[in-house]
Amino acid sequence: MAGRRDEDLQDLSLLGNQETKYAFDYTPEVLETFDNKHPNRDYFVKFNCPEFTTLCPKTHQPDFGAVYISYIPSEKMVESKSLKLYLFSFRNHGDFHEDCMNIIMNDLIELMDPRYIEVWGKFTPRGGISIDPYCNYGKTGTKYEKIAEHRLMNHDMYPEKIDNR
């Protein structure tokens, strides 16, 4: 990884580990961070997870969707392999789509204390209807709080074309 030295990554236990264990139920403790090398600059980091799965809390049937996470880091950033393992841990977790997206956002806020974050789930239809929950957060009392309000009010002004997912 350009710009990083091995000693900068020594606290990361998952990156490069060939004996990775996959938890099949909600496991937020797997998340790891590293220092943001550019804390004086605002920039977005975006993660796309097109194969997210979770369980319906009522029927226990699997739900499939894509999860999009975008954030403006402050001092800490989430390590991507730990994020993959964390998202995988929802596989047997039973919560509604809206709850899952808010849980993910809350866990990442607690982990990193980002300036801004948004989490958007786009789930495949079940019973002829899809659910696409969106949540966001901007640090209170800062310009990011205003950005969050603006993006929430305008986030779906240009809905995607119908593509049957």
C-alpha positions in Angstrom: 0.0 0.0 0.0 1.5 3.3 -1.1 2.5 5.7 1.6 2.2 3.1 4.4 5.1 1.5 6.3 4.9 -1.9 7.8 5.3 -0.5 11.3 2.2 1.7 10.7 0.2 -1.5 10.2 1.5 -3.6 13.0 -1.7 -3.4 15.1 -3.8 -4.9 12.3 -4.3 -8.6 13.0 -6.4 -9.5 10.0 -4.7 -7.9 7.0 -2.5 -10.6 5.4 -3.7 -13.3 7.8 -4.1 -16.6 5.9 -6.0 -18.3 8.8 -9.0 -16.0 8.8 -12.0 -17.2 10.7 -15.5 -16.2 9.5 -18.0 -15.5 12.2 -21.6 -16.4 11.2 -23.3 -14.0 13.6 -23.0 -10.3 14.4 -19.4 -9.7 15.4 -18.6 -5.9 15.8 -15.4 -6.7 17.7 -13.7 -7.8 14.5 -13.5 -4.2 13.2 -10.0 -2.7 13.2 -8.7 0.8 12.4 -5.5 2.5 11.2 -4.4 6.1 11.4 -5.6 8.5 8.6 -2.4 9.8 7.0 -4.3 12.9 5.7 -6.4 14.1 8.7 -6.2 17.8 7.5 -8.0 17.1 4.3 -11.7 16.2 3.7 -12.1 13.3 1.3 -14.5 10.4 0.9 -13.8 6.7 1.3 -16.4 4.5 -0.3 -16.9 0.8 0.3 -19.3 -1.3 -1.9 -20.4 -4.7 -0.6 -22.6 -6.2 -3.4 -23.0 -9.5 -1.7 -24.4 -8.6 1.7 -26.7 -11.2 3.4 -28.7 -11.2 6.5 -31.8 -13.0 7.8 -35.4 -11.8 8.2 -36.1 -11.7 11.9 -39.6 -13.1 11.4 -39.3 -15.7 8.7 -35.5 -16.4 9.0 -35.3 -16.4 5.2 -32.1 -14.9 3.8 -32.1 -11.4 2.5 -29.6 -10.3 -0.1 -28.5 -6.8 -1.0 -25.7 -4.4 -1.7 -24.4 -2.1 1.1 -22.7 1.2 0.2 -20.7 2.9 2.9 -19.2 6.3 2.3 -17.4 8.4 5.0 -15.1 11.3 5.5 -12.5 10.2 8.0 -11.1 12.1 10.9 -8.2 10.5 12.8 -9.0 6.8 12.3 -10.0 4.7 9.2 -11.6 1.3 9.1 -9.4 -1.5 7.7 -11.1 -3.1 4.7 -10.6 -6.8 5.6 -12.0 -6.3 9.0 -15.0 -4.5 7.5 -15.5 -7.5 5.1 -15.5 -9.9 8.0 -17.8 -7.6 10.0 -20.3 -7.4 7.1 -20.1 -11.2 6.6 -21.0 -11.6 10.3 -24.5 -10.4 9.5 -25.1 -13.6 7.5 -27.1 -15.3 10.3 -28.1 -12.1 12.1 -31.8 -11.5 12.2 -32.8 -7.9 11.9 -34.8 -5.8 9.5 -33.0 -4.0 6.7 -33.4 -0.6 8.3 -32.0 -1.9 11.6 -29.0 -3.5 9.9 -28.0 -0.3 8.1 -28.3 1.8 11.3 -26.4 -0.8 13.3 -23.6 -0.7 10.7 -23.5 3.1 10.8 -23.5 3.2 14.6 -20.7 0.7 14.9 -18.6 2.6 12.4 -19.2 5.9 14.2 -18.2 4.3 17.5 -15.1 2.7 15.9 -13.8 5.7 13.9 -15.5 8.9 15.0 -15.7 10.0 11.4 -16.6 13.6 10.3 -19.4 12.2 8.1 -20.7 8.8 7.2 -23.6 7.4 5.2 -24.8 3.8 4.8 -27.2 2.7 2.1 -28.6 -0.7 1.6 -30.2 -1.8 -1.6 -31.9 -5.1 -1.1 -33.2 -7.5 -3.7 -37.0 -7.8 -3.8 -38.9 -10.4 -1.8 -42.6 -10.7 -2.3 -42.4 -8.1 -5.2 -40.9 -5.2 -3.1 -37.4 -4.0 -2.4 -36.3 -2.0 0.6 -33.4 0.5 0.3 -32.7 2.1 3.7 -30.4 5.1 3.8 -28.9 6.6 7.0 -26.2 9.2 7.6 -24.5 11.2 10.3 -22.5 14.4 10.4 -20.5 15.4 13.5 -22.7 17.6 15.7 -21.9 21.3 15.7 -19.8 21.2 12.5 -20.3 21.7 8.8 -20.6 17.9 8.5 -23.9 18.0 10.4 -25.2 20.4 7.7 -23.9 18.2 4.9 -25.7 15.2 6.5 -29.0 17.1 6.6 -28.6 18.2 3.0 -27.6 14.7 1.7 -30.5 13.1 3.6 -33.0 15.5 2.2 -31.6 15.1 -1.4 -30.2 11.6 -1.3 -32.7 9.9 -3.7 -33.8 12.8 -5.9 -32.6 10.9 -9.0 -33.7 7.3 -8.4 -31.9 4.7 -10.4 -33.6 3.2 -13.5 -35.7 0.1 -13.1 -33.3 -2.8 -13.5 -34.9 -5.6 -11.5 -31.7 -5.7 -9.6 
